């Protein structure tokens, strides 16, 4: 497949992503890949507070993992592969 439009590199996302992630994320609505349930991030069931460096969030509808977050002094890893979409309120 050939694309005819010109493109820029991922640095073009810096400004828009900074705007998104500077907002209150617990009120953002996510849609579960597995069951299709839509609801605020605050409704997710979060595990791992005492057990390690990361958090795992599961869908309250089907219990599938929708989000993984690991924070270390050097980096932050965010895995959202369990979400079809994440709608953030501005």
MMTF fields as JSON, N, C-alpha, C and O atoms, coordinates in Angstrom:
{
  "mmtfVersion": "1.0.0",
  "mmtfProducer": "UNKNOWN",
  "numBonds": 359,
  "numAtoms": 360,
  "numGroups": 90,
  "numChains": 1,
  "numModels": 1,
  "chainsPerModel": [1],
  "groupsPerChain": [90],
  "chainIdList": ["A"],
  "bondAtomList": [4, 2, 8, 6, 12, 10, 16, 14, 20, 18, 24, 22, 28, 26, 32, 30, 36, 34, 40, 38, 44, 42, 48, 46, 52, 50, 56, 54, 60, 58, 64, 62, 68, 66, 72, 70, 76, 74, 80, 78, 84, 82, 88, 86, 92, 90, 96, 94, 100, 98, 104, 102, 108, 106, 112, 110, 116, 114, 120, 118, 124, 122, 128, 126, 132, 130, 136, 134, 140, 138, 144, 142, 148, 146, 152, 150, 156, 154, 160, 158, 164, 162, 168, 166, 172, 170, 176, 174, 180, 178, 184, 182, 188, 186, 192, 190, 196, 194, 200, 198, 204, 202, 208, 206, 212, 210, 216, 214, 220, 218, 224, 222, 228, 226, 232, 230, 236, 234, 240, 238, 244, 242, 248, 246, 252, 250, 256, 254, 260, 258, 264, 262, 268, 266, 272, 270, 276, 274, 280, 278, 284, 282, 288, 286, 292, 290, 296, 294, 300, 298, 304, 302, 308, 306, 312, 310, 316, 314, 320, 318, 324, 322, 328, 326, 332, 330, 336, 334, 340, 338, 344, 342, 348, 346, 352, 350, 356, 354],
  "bondOrderList": [1, 1, 1, 1, 1, 1, 1, 1, 1, 1, 1, 1, 1, 1, 1, 1, 1, 1, 1, 1, 1, 1, 1, 1, 1, 1, 1, 1, 1, 1, 1, 1, 1, 1, 1, 1, 1, 1, 1, 1, 1, 1, 1, 1, 1, 1, 1, 1, 1, 1, 1, 1, 1, 1, 1, 1, 1, 1, 1, 1, 1, 1, 1, 1, 1, 1, 1, 1, 1, 1, 1, 1, 1, 1, 1, 1, 1, 1, 1, 1, 1, 1, 1, 1, 1, 1, 1, 1, 1],
  "groupList": [{"groupName": "UNK", "atomNameList": ["N", "CA", "C", "O"], "elementList": ["N", "C", "C", "O"], "formalChargeList": [0, 0, 0, 0], "bondAtomList": [1, 0, 2, 1, 3, 2], "bondOrderList": [1, 1, 2], "singleLetterCode": "X", "chemCompType": "L-PEPTIDE LINKING"}],
  "groupTypeList": [0, 0, 0, 0, 0, 0, 0, 0, 0, 0, 0, 0, 0, 0, 0, 0, 0, 0, 0, 0, 0, 0, 0, 0, 0, 0, 0, 0, 0, 0, 0, 0, 0, 0, 0, 0, 0, 0, 0, 0, 0, 0, 0, 0, 0, 0, 0, 0, 0, 0, 0, 0, 0, 0, 0, 0, 0, 0, 0, 0, 0, 0, 0, 0, 0, 0, 0, 0, 0, 0, 0, 0, 0, 0, 0, 0, 0, 0, 0, 0, 0, 0, 0, 0, 0, 0, 0, 0, 0, 0],
  "groupIdList": [1, 2, 3, 4, 5, 6, 7, 8, 9, 10, 11, 12, 13, 14, 15, 16, 17, 18, 19, 20, 21, 22, 23, 24, 25, 26, 27, 28, 29, 30, 31, 32, 33, 34, 35, 36, 37, 38, 39, 40, 41, 42, 43, 44, 45, 46, 47, 48, 49, 50, 51, 52, 53, 54, 55, 56, 57, 58, 59, 60, 61, 62, 63, 64, 65, 66, 67, 68, 69, 70, 71, 72, 73, 74, 75, 76, 77, 78, 79, 80, 81, 82, 83, 84, 85, 86, 87, 88, 89, 90],
  "secStructList": [7, 7, 7, 7, 1, 7, 7, 7, 7, 4, 4, 4, 4, 2, 2, 2, 2, 2, 2, 2, 2, 6, 1, 7, 7, 6, 6, 7, 3, 3, 3, 3, 6, 6, 6, 7, 7, 3, 3, 3, 4, 4, 4, 1, 3, 3, 3, 7, 6, 6, 6, 1, 1, 3, 3, 3, 3, 3, 7, 6, 6, 6, 7, 7, 3, 3, 3, 3, 3, 3, 3, 7, 1, 1, 7, 3, 3, 3, 3, 7, 6, 6, 3, 3, 3, 3, 3, 7, 7, 7],
  "xCoordList": [0.845, 0.0, 0.892, 1.764, 0.692, 1.488, 0.656, -0.495, 1.261, 0.605, 1.14, 2.35, 0.251, 0.679, 0.808, 1.414, 0.248, 0.342, 1.714, 2.329, 2.19, 3.448, 3.187, 2.057, 4.209, 4.061, 5.229, 6.265, 5.043, 6.122, 6.369, 5.614, 7.411, 7.677, 6.814, 6.055, 6.939, 6.118, 6.26, 5.434, 7.287, 7.434, 6.263, 6.028, 5.531, 4.36, 3.258, 2.331, 3.346, 2.354, 2.662, 1.828, 3.818, 4.252, 3.259, 2.847, 2.873, 1.94, 0.57, 0.078, -0.065, -1.386, -1.381, -2.303, -0.377, -0.331, -0.101, -0.641, 0.691, 0.923, -0.383, -0.64, -1.207, -2.515, -3.413, -4.081, -3.433, -4.304, -3.9, -4.748, -2.626, -2.2, -2.004, -1.657, -2.215, -2.195, -3.584, -3.763, -4.561, -5.939, -6.242, -5.466, -7.364, -7.826, -8.216, -9.201, -7.465, -7.668, -8.68, -9.189, -8.987, -9.935, -11.367, -12.22, -11.637, -12.968, -13.068, -14.148, -11.959, -11.972, -12.765, -12.69, -13.519, -14.299, -13.503, -13.028, -13.361, -12.679, -13.645, -14.622, -13.362, -14.187, -13.332, -12.267, -13.81, -13.108, -13.073, -14.092, -11.905, -11.75, -12.57, -13.156, -12.612, -13.223, -14.743, -15.388, -15.328, -16.794, -17.503, -18.729, -16.761, -17.371, -17.922, -18.474, -17.779, -18.289, -17.566, -16.351, -18.335, -17.772, -18.04, -19.153, -17.013, -17.173, -15.923, -14.891, -15.998, -14.845, -13.711, -13.943, -12.503, -11.314, -11.466, -10.969, -12.141, -12.329, -13.094, -12.986, -13.87, -14.627, -13.809, -14.27, -12.614, -11.793, -11.371, -11.283, -11.111, -10.622, -9.111, -8.578, -8.422, -6.969, -6.301, -6.684, -5.296, -4.56, -3.072, -2.566, -2.385, -0.933, -0.341, 0.859, -1.12, -0.598, 0.553, 1.533, 0.45, 1.479, 2.459, 3.518, 2.134, 2.876, 4.024, 4.801, 4.181, 5.249, 5.254, 4.539, 6.071, 6.214, 5.063, 4.968, 4.18, 3.153, 1.744, 1.5, 0.819, -0.604, -1.258, -0.875, -2.234, -3.019, -4.467, -4.972, -5.146, -6.553, -7.393, -7.096, -8.453, -9.335, -10.71, -11.163, -11.363, -12.722, -13.667, -13.6, -14.543, -15.491, -16.583, -17.304, -16.703, -17.713, -17.27, -18.027, -16.038, -15.577, -14.28, -13.835, -13.671, -12.441, -11.185, -10.138, -11.252, -10.056, -9.175, -9.678, -7.873, -6.937, -7.121, -7.08, -7.325, -7.474, -6.324, -6.098, -5.597, -4.541, -3.454, -3.736, -2.21, -1.06, -0.225, 0.002, 0.233, 1.038, 2.191, 1.982, 3.413, 4.607, 5.391, 5.684, 5.725, 6.48, 7.775, 7.754, 8.899, 10.21, 10.838, 10.3, 11.949, 12.579, 12.983, 13.051, 13.25, 13.715, 12.627, 12.718, 11.584, 10.607, 9.203, 8.992, 8.258, 6.865, 6.41, 6.578, 5.835, 5.277, 3.767, 3.257, 3.058, 1.601, 1.129, 1.397, 0.436, -0.079, -1.596, -2.227, -2.184, -3.634, -4.242, -5.319, -3.575, -4.06, -5.419, -6.046, -5.89, -7.201, -8.34, -9.503, -7.995, -9.006, -9.124, -8.117, -10.34, -10.58, -10.358, -9.772, -10.834, -10.706, -10.682, -11.075, -10.21, -10.196, -10.605, -9.85, -11.785, -12.321, -12.06, -12.574, -11.263, -10.861, -11.677, -11.842, -12.18, -12.951, -11.976, -11.115, -12.113, -11.202, -11.605, -10.947],
  "yCoordList": [-1.167, 0.0, 1.233, 1.364, 2.114, 3.333, 4.522, 4.695, 5.335, 6.546, 7.713, 7.839, 8.559, 9.702, 10.975, 11.945, 10.983, 12.166, 12.227, 11.196, 13.448, 13.596, 13.413, 13.573, 13.085, 12.868, 13.484, 13.798, 13.652, 14.077, 12.947, 11.976, 13.065, 12.01, 12.202, 13.166, 11.279, 11.272, 12.495, 12.705, 13.309, 14.533, 15.487, 16.372, 15.316, 16.149, 15.895, 16.696, 14.8, 14.457, 15.087, 15.028, 15.675, 16.176, 17.145, 16.95, 18.166, 19.158, 18.576, 18.729, 17.904, 17.331, 16.315, 16.311, 15.462, 14.474, 15.138, 14.689, 16.196, 16.912, 17.507, 17.507, 18.013, 18.557, 17.471, 17.687, 16.322, 15.23, 14.72, 14.598, 14.42, 13.803, 14.787, 14.376, 16.064, 17.052, 17.213, 17.985, 16.488, 16.586, 15.518, 14.581, 15.67, 14.688, 13.409, 13.396, 12.342, 11.114, 10.155, 9.275, 10.298, 9.364, 9.601, 8.724, 10.772, 11.031, 10.673, 10.756, 10.279, 9.879, 8.585, 7.696, 8.485, 7.275, 6.341, 6.733, 5.095, 4.08, 2.995, 2.707, 2.391, 1.284, 0.025, -0.008, -1.009, -2.282, -3.012, -3.117, -3.512, -4.279, -5.57, -5.977, -6.205, -7.523, -7.491, -8.189, -6.696, -6.73, -5.495, -5.492, -4.451, -3.252, -2.283, -1.245, -2.61, -1.72, -0.38, -0.324, 0.699, 2.045, 2.658, 2.575, 3.276, 3.927, 4.68, 4.545, 5.473, 6.262, 5.393, 4.317, 5.875, 5.197, 4.965, 3.967, 5.866, 5.728, 4.464, 3.998, 3.897, 2.679, 1.393, 0.323, 1.482, 0.287, -0.299, 0.423, -1.591, -2.262, -2.358, -3.026, -1.686, -1.552, -2.454, -2.476, -3.196, -4.14, -3.816, -3.288, -4.14, -4.045, -2.959, -2.699, -2.318, -1.227, -1.664, -0.933, -2.839, -3.284, -4.276, -4.525, -4.845, -5.994, -5.695, -6.607, -4.515, -4.274, -2.86, -1.992, -2.635, -1.273, -0.832, 0.347, -1.766, -1.418, -1.625, -2.269, -1.058, -1.204, -1.859, -1.605, -2.691, -3.337, -2.961, -3.104, -2.472, -2.093, -3.037, -3.276, -3.571, -4.52, -3.909, -3.078, -4.341, -3.911, -4.458, -5.645, -3.622, -4.124, -5.007, -5.697, -4.985, -5.793, -7.214, -8.155, -7.387, -8.721, -9.157, -10.287, -8.289, -8.579, -8.695, -9.086, -8.37, -8.388, -7.182, -6.143, -7.314, -6.214, -5.189, -5.53, -3.933, -2.866, -1.863, -1.127, -1.829, -0.84, -1.387, -2.033, -1.123, -1.441, -0.176, 0.519, 0.121, 1.314, 0.956, 0.445, 1.229, 0.993, 2.298, 2.891, 2.738, 3.972, 3.637, 3.056, 4.006, 3.856, 5.244, 6.184, 5.397, 6.717, 7.241, 8.452, 6.335, 6.761, 6.834, 7.647, 5.98, 5.881, 5.605, 5.222, 5.816, 5.448, 4.616, 5.028, 3.45, 2.605, 2.588, 2.346, 2.846, 2.84, 1.947, 2.229, 0.884, -0.067, 0.025, -0.301, 0.464, 0.641, -0.33, -0.064, -1.446, -2.345, -2.962, -3.519, -2.883, -3.408, -2.43, -2.741, -1.24, -0.221, -0.005, 0.108, 0.05, 0.405, 1.897, 2.343, 2.663, 4.121, 4.688, 4.03, 5.922, 6.644, 8.075, 8.804, 8.492, 9.824, 10.706, 10.445, 11.749, 12.642, 13.933, 14.519, 14.362, 15.608, 16.767, 16.742, 17.761, 18.921, 19.9, 20.925],
  "zCoordList": [0.0, 0.0, 0.0, 0.86, -0.928, -1.034, -0.563, -0.966, 0.296, 0.762, -0.054, -0.244, -0.531, -1.33, -0.509, -0.964, 0.693, 1.538, 2.195, 2.47, 2.442, 3.169, 4.651, 5.112, 5.385, 6.822, 7.565, 6.979, 8.876, 9.76, 10.738, 10.773, 11.523, 12.5, 13.744, 13.843, 14.681, 15.887, 16.771, 17.659, 16.552, 17.344, 17.13, 17.952, 16.038, 15.779, 16.798, 16.919, 17.524, 18.547, 19.91, 20.814, 20.066, 21.377, 22.0, 23.143, 21.286, 21.822, 22.129, 23.247, 21.153, 21.43, 22.566, 23.382, 22.642, 23.726, 25.081, 26.092, 25.103, 26.359, 26.866, 28.07, 25.955, 26.342, 26.917, 27.928, 26.287, 26.726, 28.094, 28.978, 28.289, 29.528, 30.67, 31.778, 30.429, 31.507, 32.119, 33.061, 31.589, 32.053, 33.103, 33.29, 33.777, 34.763, 34.036, 33.298, 34.231, 33.472, 34.099, 33.404, 35.393, 36.0, 35.523, 35.668, 34.96, 34.422, 32.937, 32.353, 32.328, 30.919, 30.76, 31.608, 29.679, 29.394, 28.504, 27.438, 28.954, 28.171, 27.742, 28.433, 26.584, 26.081, 26.065, 25.448, 26.75, 26.871, 25.527, 24.845, 25.154, 23.92, 23.978, 22.975, 25.132, 25.25, 25.284, 24.502, 26.172, 26.332, 25.785, 25.679, 25.437, 24.879, 25.9, 25.537, 27.184, 28.233, 28.162, 27.975, 28.313, 28.346, 29.708, 30.229, 30.281, 31.571, 31.954, 31.297, 33.01, 33.432, 33.979, 34.53, 33.816, 34.339, 35.842, 36.364, 36.537, 37.986, 38.363, 39.497, 37.428, 37.712, 37.555, 37.951, 36.99, 36.798, 38.138, 39.132, 38.172, 39.378, 39.281, 38.395, 40.199, 40.124, 41.156, 42.326, 40.699, 41.545, 41.501, 40.511, 42.586, 42.599, 43.453, 43.355, 44.283, 45.104, 46.004, 46.144, 46.612, 47.559, 46.944, 47.52, 45.797, 45.305, 44.357, 44.074, 43.864, 42.912, 42.387, 42.888, 41.369, 40.846, 39.953, 39.611, 39.567, 38.599, 39.092, 40.113, 38.334, 38.596, 37.39, 36.249, 37.648, 36.601, 36.845, 37.959, 35.791, 35.918, 35.07, 33.899, 35.686, 35.012, 34.814, 35.601, 33.744, 33.435, 34.508, 34.829, 35.069, 36.061, 35.443, 36.164, 34.121, 33.459, 33.187, 33.428, 32.68, 32.274, 32.955, 32.755, 33.749, 34.49, 33.627, 34.141, 32.335, 31.494, 31.82, 32.247, 31.622, 31.845, 30.734, 29.552, 31.117, 30.13, 30.187, 29.226, 31.306, 31.466, 32.37, 33.379, 32.001, 32.851, 32.969, 31.979, 34.183, 34.415, 35.339, 36.439, 34.88, 35.691, 35.734, 34.696, 36.936, 37.116, 37.843, 38.928, 37.241, 37.873, 37.938, 37.352, 38.626, 38.665, 37.282, 37.072, 36.347, 35.031, 33.963, 33.043, 34.079, 33.003, 33.515, 34.666, 32.615, 32.866, 31.664, 30.517, 31.938, 30.884, 31.049, 32.142, 29.964, 29.969, 28.822, 27.654, 29.161, 28.181, 28.2, 29.206, 27.098, 26.987, 25.982, 25.448, 25.716, 24.663, 24.971, 24.07, 26.195, 26.547, 26.306, 26.561, 25.812, 25.522, 24.016, 23.317, 23.532, 22.13, 21.961, 20.974, 22.934, 22.875, 24.289, 25.252, 24.384, 25.65, 25.341, 24.698, 25.787, 25.525, 26.734, 27.821, 26.546, 27.623, 27.555, 26.485, 28.695, 28.78, 28.945, 29.825, 28.112, 28.167, 29.229, 29.405]
}
